[in-house]
Amino acid sequence: MRIVKNLALNYWIRMNNEISNYPNNLYKSLFPELNMQENQELMNFVKNFFQNLSSDIIEEKDHLIVSNVPENFERFYGKKSPYKFVFEEEKQKGEADLIEKGSYALKTISNYLENSGQTTLLKINFEKEGKEEIKKRINLPNSRITKFFPKKKFNFFFRFTFHTTYQYLNESEKVINDIFIYNGEVIEGDLTNYSIEEGSKEEIKVPDMKEPYFIAKDELKKVILPKTEQVARDLNLRLEKETRRINDHFLQETKEINENLEKAKEKLHEYELVGNAEKIYKQIEIIRNLKQKTNFGELENDKERATQLEKQKHLLNINNKLFNTTLIYYPLEIFDITLQNKDSKRIIEVYFDPLTEKINPIFCESCEKETNDLYLCATGHVSCKDCSLTCESCNKTFCKKCLNHKCELCSKRLCKDCYTRCFRCGKIMCKTHTKEDKVSKRVYCNQCLRRCERCESLKEPYSFRTSKKTGAEICEDCFRKEMKEKVLKGVFD
């Protein structure tokens, strides 16, 4: 399969509050390396987005030129293509559109991804010559191709483009994944190196997409699982950290309250020792007020509420949305081929799939195994090398189905025209071991014939007569000859 590269557009737009809260210029000066990396990711995201729309893209060092954009996106964007996208504010000149966090162009692309769910048709054009490819891939040891009759037929596969959004902690990560489905199976895909044009509904009947969609949806779960698990692990670590912080905070607050109470009690004890009634009364009031203000049950409730709030903030919300369904079809090089040799001919259907660069499987009609070595049977069957046999009487080629008789005397393989059954014993015999009786025209095997002692020939045993001259058993021909000689001899005597 030539479709070997993964077109999953593995890009997400990071919206980290701690970084995005900086003023743009300060952010760029504080994080120059992160800024360069983000610009490259944004460029890749925009390029892959328009590639999915089958637009034409020219990539320069610091900008993209995008043309041939679908009308529905042009209307959504409010501007006709071509577009020039730059990724640094200082490079924005003339009609160039700036792509950065919060820019109109980036928001438009994001909203388009959220609101789109269209189906498109694409057609791949191939330049390979099907006839020559078929000739290369089949071997014809005992026949030749006398005619190619072309037929029109298309093959197709699906591309389901999903838009996945991860939302958590005021962050939003967006990922685009393409899932390719071919013959009910997931394949890896890349359309970059193919000649593609817009397809026509008049040229191909759009098949039912329900089953491929569910296959793609299940595959998407596998594709996003590593990312989901990684984000979930990070969130759990951050939640544990925040939970420890909350516990430490309330533990410290409880500790401070307890310490203040202990200090107040110590002061009260000192005043009691010196008998200062006025200060004793005031200190008792202080202790009473501290105890009234201190409600450990309420503190525990506050801690629980703070913990639950952090858990809510650290929840992961994943939204998968089908952005686009693309039916990609292409012509098969399909032919009715006439195979012919001196004994028979046969028409078989063979096609070359330019996408997989393979021909359709051809099966032996005897053993039903796939084969590219095609032997043409004298009755028109196609067989593999192992199932192709030769009649040992006429030397014609047959398949196992047709050459299924053997001489029961010498074990020669025999076709239907070269074997016969003995009239007497019913055994199958080759012509070498049978003989036709001239009188009855019946065929007998050599074992069922009787040798005449006079002429030494094998003859039908039922016709033997006793010789008048010698008393021996002789064939009917010899007996008639003997009788004729006797009659003639009597006449001339």
Secondary structure by P-SEA (a helix, b strand, c coil): cccccccccbbbbbbccccccccaaaaaaacaaaaaaaaaaaaaaaaaaaaaabbbbbbcccbbbbccccaaaaaaacccccbbbbcccccccccccccccccaaaaaaaaaaaccbbbbbbbbbbcccaaaaaaaccccccccccbbbbbbbbbbbbbbbbbbbbbcccbbbbbbbbbbbcccbbbbbbccccccccccccccccccaaaaaaaaaaaaaaaaaaaaaaaaaaaaaaaaaaaaaaaaaaaaaaaaaaaaaaaaaaaaaaaaaacaaaaaaaaaaaaaaaaaaccaaaaaaaaaaaaaaaaaaabbbbbbbbccccbbbbbbbccbbbbbcccbbbbbbbbbccccccccccccccccccccccccccccccccccccccccccccccccccccccccccccccccccccccccccccccccccccccccccccccccbbbbcccccccccccbbbbccccccccaaaaaaaaaaaaaaaaac
